[in-house]
Amino acid sequence: MATGRILVVAGGGSGGRDSGGGGGGGGVTYNASVTLTAGAKTITVGGGGAHGNPTGSNGTASLY
């Protein structure tokens, strides 16, 4: 076992096609001290919001 730090950032939102400014940043999760065990880990990186929508769209979550 080892102790480490984990930073996970979610996908940000997109800007609107017809109105509004740029999209917002994605959510952030930080753990300064997590116990890690040997073996494979699954990490899902969330995507940013899709462009083309008149009002923008949300990004998707990142998971550890």
N, C-alpha and C positions, 0 to 999 in steps of 0.2 A: 504494500500500500504506500501511497505517497500523498502529500498534501499539495494542492495547486490552486490556481485562480481560474475562474471561468467568466468570460464576457460573451454574451449573446446579444446580437442586434437584429431586430425584426425589420422586414421590408417596409420602406416608407411609402407614403401615399403619392399618387401622381397629381400633377397639375391639371386643371380643367382645360378642355379644348376650346370652349366658347367663353368661359368666364373664370376669373380668379387668377391667382399667382401660382407659384411653384408648389409642389406637394410638401407635406410635412415629413419630418424624420421618423424613422421607425422606433418602436419601444426598445428599451435597453434593460437587460438583466445582468447583474454582476454579483458574483459570489467570491469574496476575498479569501476564503479558506474552505475548500471542499476536499474530502477524502476520496482519492481515486484508486480503484482497484485495477489489476491487470486485466487485459482483454479488450475486445472491440467495443466501441461506443458508437451510438447512432446520433448524428447531428443533422438536423434539417435546417437549411438556410432559407428563410422566407423570401419570397419575391416581392419586388416593388409593385405598386399599383399600375395597372394597365393604362396606357395612354389612349386617346381617342374618345373617351367618354366626355360628354359636354361639361360635366361638373367634376371630373376626376374620380378616382376610386382608391380604396384602401389597399395597402400591401397585406401580405400574409405573415403569420407568426413564424419565428425561428424557434426551434426546440432543441433542448439537450436532454 
